[in-house]
Amino acid sequence: MRISQATTGILLGLGGVIALCSMDATVKGVGATIPTLQIVTIRYFGAALWLAMFIFATRRAWPQRKNFHRHALRGALFAITATLFFYGATHLPLAVASALGLSAPIYVSLLGVVFLGERLTAGVLIAIALGISGALIIVFAGEPVETLGGSDWMAWAAGIGAPISYAIILVLLKKHSADEHPTSITMAQSIVAGTLTLPLAIAGYVPPSPVAWGQLALIGLLGALGILMIVGGLKRVSASVFSVVDYSSLLWAAALGFVFYAEVPKPEIWLGGALIVAACAMGMRVARAQAGTAG
């Protein structure tokens, strides 16, 4: 049975989310001994190295010089997003920072309508609402969350700004992937992001152990694969539909936390997860319907 383009796009998106969640789980393991900005820098340069080897081996096209301004813009946004997220997560409770991050798909849908001319259908709105509901249940249905450092307006600005910056990146990826291969796009923006964060990484450099070097190499590989699959997914479905898939990251994060760090998922994980799965299923149906209408 032939898989439709819309289904392929959703599956690529899910694969990208799983790869990035696996990268985050690896970061958690190595983060106890290596500074965050050092991990971020190696993550981007590592991804660029893996992708360069892939391009060389498969003889695909290298990043186009004429699109350097695009790569520079996305790379800078990747560096900004990472900085904002880590600052917010440091000064705000992690649950609050995570909840703020879940707003990214809303911005993606709205930006897709404004800048890409996409239709915001009732199905997409329902899928987004289901995803938000599931995510909020997972984050807030357990023990009450006490907000710390609420007077730090910079922390709140960072927590709110990170998902906005990430949403802009996804919309740009959707637009820029129309005339350049995902591999070259991902490689170029990774080089820019790594270069921008390199000075801060050097300032707090800690020599990694042999085991940590292996973990850092894996982080670069997973980061490259994750973004590569996300770009491939964005080429096949609308940004609005694709944004719903991002909510599934909470499910994969819970599973990886249980397997590698003995973090037992609570009942709210399963309730919220059911809503997230329903959101992804509805997003896939909307994508198929849009593809059928276009055809």
N, C-alpha and C positions, 0 to 999 in steps of 0.2 A: 504494500500500500504506500502510495506516494505521500510524503509529509508536505503540507502546505507551507508557503513562505511565512505566513503568520505564526503557525505552530513552531517553525524553525526559529523564528525571532524570539518567541517566548522561551523556548528551551535554551537558546544561547544566553538569554538574559538570566535565566535560573542558574545556568552553569557559571556565568560570571559572578553572580552573587555568592554562590557556594565557594568559588575560588577565593574571593575577597574575604569571606568569613573565615575560611581556613587560614588565610594570611593573617587576619586579626588574632586568631587563636595562637599562631606561631609567634606573633609579636608579643602576646601576653607571656609566653614562656621565656622569651629572651629579654623582655623589658625589665626584669629584675636586676640585670647586670649591665645593660647598655642604655645610655641616655636616649630619650625619645627622638630628638632631632637627628641623632646619628643613625637611628633605625630608619627614619623617614628618608634621609639622604641615600643610604645604601639601598633602600627599597626601590627608589627611582632609578639610580644608576644600575642596580642589579637587573631591573626590568629592561632597561635600555640595552644592556649587554646580552641578555638572553634573546631579545628581539633582533639585535644585530646579527647574532649567529644564525638565527632562523632565516633572516632575509638573505644572508650570504649562502646558506646551504640550499635554499629553494630558488635562489636567483630572482626574488621578487624585487619590486621597485623600492628604492631608497626614498627617504623623505624628500619632497620637492622643495627646491630653494624658493620658488615663487610663493609657496605657502608658509614661509617662515613666520610671517606676522601672525598667522593663525596658530601655529605651534607655540609661539612665544606667549600669546594670550592665554591659551589653555594651560600651558605649563605654569605660568604665573598664578592662574586661578587654582591649580592643584596645590601649589605651595601655600597659597593663602588659606585654602580650605583646611589643609592639614594643621596649619598654625592656629587658626581659629578654633578648630575642634579640640585640639589638645589644650589650649588655654582655657576654654570653657569647661572641659572635663576636669581640669585641675582645680578650678576655683568654684565650681558648682557641684552639687551632688551628681554622681554619675547617672542616676535615674532621670534627673531633670535634664541633663545634657543629652541623654539618649532620646527622651521624649521630644525635645526641641528638634533633634535631628530627623525625627519621623515626619516632620512637616515638608521635607524636600519634595516628595512626589506631588504635593499640592502646587508648589511653585513650578515644578516641571510641567504639569498640565496647563497651568495658566500661561507660562512662557511659551509653551507649544502653540497655544491658541493665538497669542499676540504676535509672535515672531515667525512661526512656521505655518500659520494659517490653518492649523488643525481644528477639527470640529470637537467641541466638548459635548459629547452625547450624554443622554440620560444613563446609559449603561456604564460609561466611564465614571460618571459622578457617583453612581451606586457602588461601583467597585472601589473607588477611592474611599468612600464612606465606610465600607466594610473593612478595608485595610487599616484605616485610622482607628476604628473601633477595636479591632483585634489587637493592634499595637498598644493602645492605651490600656486595655485590660491587662496585657502582659506586664506593662510598666507599673501601673498604679493599683491593680486589684489586690496586691499583697499587703505588706505592712505599710503604714502611712509614711510618706516621704517628707522629711524635714529639710527645708531649703536652707542651705548654709551660704554665708557670704552674699546675702541678698542685696546689700548696699553697694556691692561692687558692680557698678554699671558696665564696666568694661567686660566683665565675665558674662553678664547677660547679653551684651551686644555681640560678643564672640559666639555664644551659644545660639543666638538667633541668626547671626550672619553666616555661620558654617553651612547650614542646609540651603540657604539662598545661593551661596557661591557654588555649592555642589550641583544645584539645579541648573544654574547657568552653564556649568561644564557639560552636563548631559544634553542640553539643548544645542550647544555649540557642536558637540560630537555628532549629534543627529544631522546637523546642517553640513558640517565639514566632511562627513564620511561619504557624501554623494559623489565626490570626484577624486578621492584618494583612498588607497587601501588601508584598512584598519591597522595593519602591522606597522606601516610607516608613520601613521598618525600617532599611535601609542608610543613608538620609539622616540619620536621627536619631542613630544610633550614631556616624556620622562626625563630626557636629557636637560630640558629647560628647568623643570622642577628641581631636579637634583643639584643643578648648578646654583640655583637661587638659595637653597638651604645649606649648601656646602660650607660657607663661612661659619655659620652657627654650629654646625656639627664639628668642625675642626676645633672651635673654641672649647668645647667640652668633651673632646675625644677620649674614649676609654678603649684600650686594646681588647678586642674580642678573643675569647678562648676558642680552641679548635671546634668545639661543639657549637659555640655561638656563630662561628663563621658558616657552618653548615646550615644553621637555622636562618641566617641572614640571606644565604643563597636561595633557600627555599622561599623566603619572603619575596625576593625579587622575581622568582619564577611565577609564583602564585599571583603576584600583583600584575605581571605582564599578561598572564592568561586571563585573569579576571577582566581587565579593561579591554582586552582584545575581543573577548566574547560579548561584552556589553556593547562595544562599537558595532560588532556584527549583528547583534540583535536590533540595535537602533536603525540599521539600514533596512530592516524588514517590517517593522511595525512603528506606529506613531509613538511619539514621546509620551503622550498622555496614557496610552495603553501600557507601554513599557514601564512607566513609573510605578504601576501597581505591583509589579514583580518585586520591586525593591523591599516591600514589606516582609517578604519571606525570609529576609536576612535574620529576623529575630528567631525564627524556627531553627535555622541552621546554626546560629550562634548558641542556642540552648542545647542542641544536640552535641556540638563540639565541646561545649563546657562540661557536659555530663561525661563524655567519653574520655577526655584528656585531663579534666580538673575536678572530677567527682562533684560537679555542681548539679544537684538533683532538681530537675524542672518541677515547679509547683503546679497545682491545678489550673491556675490562671494562664499558664503557658499553653495548656491544651485547649482551653476555651478560646483564648485569643488566637491560637494557631489555626483552629477550625475556621474562624472568620477570615484569616489571612489566606488560607487555601481557597476558600470560596471567592475571595476577591481576585486571586490569580486566575481561577477558572472562569470567572466572568470576564476578566480582561482578555483571556484567550478567545472567548466567544465574540467579544466586540471586535477584536483584531480580525477574526475570520470574516465577520460580517462586513467590515470595512474593505477587506481585500476582495470580497465577492462583489461589492458595490462598484469598486474601482474597475474590476474586470468586466 
